[in-house]
Amino acid sequence: MQGALGVWMIGALGSIATTVIIGTLALRKGLTEPLGMLTTGDPFKDMALADLTAIEFGGCDIRPTEQRSVARQVLNLSDIADPAGCREIENAFLQIVSRIDKGTARNCGDAIQQLTDSSVMRDCSLREEVAEIRRCLQQFKRERSLTEVVVVNLASTEPPLELDRCHMDLQAFETCLDRNDAAAVKASTIYAYAAVREGCPYINFTPSSGALVPAIIQLAEKNKVPVMGNDGKTGETLVKSALAPMFTCRNLAVLSWEGFNILGNMDGSILRHPDNRESKIKTKDQILSRILGYAPHSRVHIDYVPSLDDQKTAWDFIHFKGFLGAKMSLQFVWQGYDSMLAAPLVLDLVRLADLAKRRGEGGLMPQLACYFKAPLGVEEQRLYEQFKMLLDYAELATATRSHHEICV
Ligand SMILES: NC(=O)c1ccc[n+]([C@@H]2O[C@H](COP(=O)([O-])OP(=O)(O)OC[C@H]3O[C@@H](n4cnc5c(N)ncnc54)[C@H](O)[C@@H]3O)[C@@H](O)[C@H]2O)c1
């Protein structure tokens, strides 16, 4: 009999993590529908996925914050009209966040460093930091009697990590940890390495390139730990990956594709900083040329507009050429609540990563490409083809499940 599944979120006090917890509690009470999630519907619900009622939350953050108001904001945006239910959810949520651990902000740049409080890990070696995160994961697993723990990176976007020889090979990476080569790792690297060493499937929902470096992916393959990233695909890039193939299907030549994004939450305030923004632009940038087979003039702009709070608006202008060279254009505006778009994806990813681990799979999970802006190890960027990869996987996993059930 399968026990509870633990979800350990890095950035556990952030908007997405809060929405994941509140959303799960509301789903359990039947107060809302699992809209935005794939795994609760056909054909995924026939897979042996962890039940939403058997998920325990934990995690870490680097800042203290007043969580009651954050929980209320999420509940106010929802369509839950049951005050008693909301109060119960809020209390359960506060209990969960009262248990979260302190994380590390190593090498994360000034924008993130400014968030930290004095109790965040400092002045210890890389090996000590890894040991501390592993200790947190072990304690979470033990205290909550969990069979498996999936780690999800939902922390603020770090500046990019410049990859070096020591990141390309596991042995070289271990040596760099032993040498305490502090410049070679960021907080996301410490978390990812600790999770994989602990045998915990790891999801990098952020663009932070320090997390799943090749050496850590090698370790995941070797130890049969499923991992996947980078950067959840929830808004402008989601639409791009659905829309760009249309121009190919009609042999229309895209001349320019300009994207303007404004957002107002804390993620937006971190992305104001050029180094952190560079990570995001990198993951958003590569899909057009892969889909179209050529690179039109294209730029992605991201601006912080505080009054928008968690709302995000993307305006994209696509200039294209058709028959007899006539120039035409298409524009779209996408408006959404960042965390409401992201949270159901996180729940799907957690359940699918846990299943992959139980199926004995390790290393990258290409079947999850449709959830990411820059899916690691996957060339395919077209949304429907990526979705087909997930459907094929579901069919296989369901067939092997039935086979297993017939055999036992
Ligand atoms: N919302 C979306 O649609 C979406 C889509 C794709 C990716 N993302 C990424 O997901 C991440 C989380 O988004 P959010 O809106 O919840 O952001 P947020 O700013 O609300 O939350 C981030 C949390 O991470 C914490 N944090 C920062 N550095 C940390 C560290 N080193 N260790 C532990 N905690 C740390 C912060 O204190 C904060 O509580 C961001 O990197 C964002 O770019 C969001």
PDBQT file of the ligand as one rigid body, heavy atoms in Angstrom, charges set to zero:
ROOT
HETATM    1  N1  LIG A 501       4.060  32.229 -12.038  1.00  0.00    +0.000 N 
HETATM    2  C1  LIG A 501       4.394  31.745 -13.193  1.00  0.00    +0.000 C 
HETATM    3  O1  LIG A 501       3.572  31.692 -14.087  1.00  0.00    +0.000 OA
HETATM    4  C2  LIG A 501       5.786  31.209 -13.402  1.00  0.00    +0.000 A 
HETATM    5  C3  LIG A 501       6.078  30.527 -14.573  1.00  0.00    +0.000 A 
HETATM    6  C4  LIG A 501       7.334  29.983 -14.755  1.00  0.00    +0.000 A 
HETATM    7  C5  LIG A 501       8.304  30.157 -13.781  1.00  0.00    +0.000 A 
HETATM    8  N2  LIG A 501       8.030  30.842 -12.663  1.00  0.00    +0.000 N 
HETATM    9  C6  LIG A 501       9.096  30.998 -11.678  1.00  0.00    +0.000 C 
HETATM   10  O2  LIG A 501       8.711  30.406 -10.451  1.00  0.00    +0.000 OA
HETATM   11  C7  LIG A 501       9.423  31.043  -9.386  1.00  0.00    +0.000 C 
HETATM   12  C8  LIG A 501       8.451  31.379  -8.263  1.00  0.00    +0.000 C 
HETATM   13  O3  LIG A 501       7.487  32.321  -8.703  1.00  0.00    +0.000 OA
HETATM   14  P1  LIG A 501       6.590  33.089  -7.614  1.00  0.00    +0.000 P 
HETATM   15  O4  LIG A 501       5.663  33.946  -8.378  1.00  0.00    +0.000 OA
HETATM   16  O5  LIG A 501       6.055  32.134  -6.603  1.00  0.00    +0.000 OA
HETATM   17  O6  LIG A 501       7.687  34.012  -6.949  1.00  0.00    +0.000 OA
HETATM   18  P2  LIG A 501       7.678  34.695  -5.506  1.00  0.00    +0.000 P 
HETATM   19  O7  LIG A 501       8.622  35.835  -5.609  1.00  0.00    +0.000 OA
HETATM   20  O8  LIG A 501       6.306  34.948  -5.015  1.00  0.00    +0.000 OA
HETATM   21  O9  LIG A 501       8.275  33.549  -4.562  1.00  0.00    +0.000 OA
HETATM   22  C9  LIG A 501       9.607  33.161  -4.576  1.00  0.00    +0.000 C 
HETATM   23  C10 LIG A 501       9.974  32.716  -3.178  1.00  0.00    +0.000 C 
HETATM   24  O10 LIG A 501      11.288  32.173  -3.232  1.00  0.00    +0.000 OA
HETATM   25  C11 LIG A 501      11.981  32.591  -2.061  1.00  0.00    +0.000 C 
HETATM   26  N3  LIG A 501      13.412  32.410  -2.343  1.00  0.00    +0.000 N 
HETATM   27  C12 LIG A 501      14.225  33.173  -3.098  1.00  0.00    +0.000 A 
HETATM   28  N4  LIG A 501      15.458  32.635  -3.151  1.00  0.00    +0.000 NA
HETATM   29  C13 LIG A 501      15.410  31.512  -2.405  1.00  0.00    +0.000 A 
HETATM   30  C14 LIG A 501      16.367  30.527  -2.080  1.00  0.00    +0.000 A 
HETATM   31  N5  LIG A 501      17.619  30.603  -2.530  1.00  0.00    +0.000 N 
HETATM   32  N6  LIG A 501      15.984  29.499  -1.286  1.00  0.00    +0.000 NA
HETATM   33  C15 LIG A 501      14.710  29.413  -0.807  1.00  0.00    +0.000 A 
HETATM   34  N7  LIG A 501      13.755  30.319  -1.094  1.00  0.00    +0.000 NA
HETATM   35  C16 LIG A 501      14.107  31.350  -1.890  1.00  0.00    +0.000 A 
HETATM   36  C17 LIG A 501      11.499  34.011  -1.839  1.00  0.00    +0.000 C 
HETATM   37  O11 LIG A 501      11.743  34.427  -0.521  1.00  0.00    +0.000 OA
HETATM   38  C18 LIG A 501      10.014  33.869  -2.166  1.00  0.00    +0.000 C 
HETATM   39  O12 LIG A 501       9.263  33.516  -1.028  1.00  0.00    +0.000 OA
HETATM   40  C19 LIG A 501      10.118  32.250  -9.998  1.00  0.00    +0.000 C 
HETATM   41  O13 LIG A 501      11.462  31.933 -10.250  1.00  0.00    +0.000 OA
HETATM   42  C20 LIG A 501       9.383  32.436 -11.304  1.00  0.00    +0.000 C 
HETATM   43  O14 LIG A 501      10.184  33.080 -12.297  1.00  0.00    +0.000 OA
HETATM   44  C21 LIG A 501       6.787  31.380 -12.452  1.00  0.00    +0.000 A 
ENDROOT
TORSDOF 0
